[in-house]
């Protein structure tokens, strides 16, 4: 137990240290709704998301020639969210990262994560009205670079967090408007996306209203909603990747069949040409 205490010397919150000892001493009596254990849950879920994200990125590279953009962007999004989740809880100092490092990583990842997120939606929904989705990906990418440079140049993390929140809200409005244009021709993928986005939106609203005491409960669990959302995005990415692979295999089969027919035609033409030449030579010799 002394060795465990040594690992926790950098943790300033006494409640966090108490939750660690509680986990070690009496795991059968843990209350899963205990707020003191939220940090531990975030670390586990963040690690799981990181593993899923990395696996998706590797899979996007090995399933077929070239990179599958939908699967790769989903993997990057899930990995970055997992990293941010790990470095956004009070247990991070016990894992060896200082509070300052955690704050920096959290803020920088918050800027960068927008790029793969909206790249995914662009690849899924297309350019949109007047190429709005494409332009929004460009705006988000430029903002991420500016925000990271702003924080690093000023030596202060989170200098553009308020603007980041505005960009996220505007981006969600753009996604909602993009889905609205498909209202009369909803595919299975878009229905799954709409369902996952709606569930995550309800969890996010609860996360922001619970601290104000407006709701009759104090429970907060945005991470749970995000897990459902990530599950929907992952299903869409894998489904689209497999469909693309089948199309490529079909095209390759057609090209191979066409090549075989072409070679057969060339062989017949050559055979007829040789036969004609032989007959013509025989006719001349007889003449």
Buried (B, 14 or more C-beta within 10 A) or exposed (E): EEEEEEBBEEBEBEEBBEBBEBEEEEEEEBEEEEEBBBBBBBBEBBBBBBEBBBBBBEBBBEBEEEEBBBBBBBBBBBBBBBBBBBBBBBBBBBBEBEBEEBBBBBBBBBBBBBBBBBBBBBBBBBEBEEEBBBBBBEBBBEBBEEBBEBBEEEEEBBBBBEBBEEBBEEBBEBBEEBBEEBEEEEEEBBEBBBEBBEBBBEBBEBBEEBEEEEEEEEEBBBBBBBBBBBBBBBBBBBBBBEEBEEEEEEEEEEEEEEEEEEEEEEEEEEEEEEEEEEEEEEEEEEE
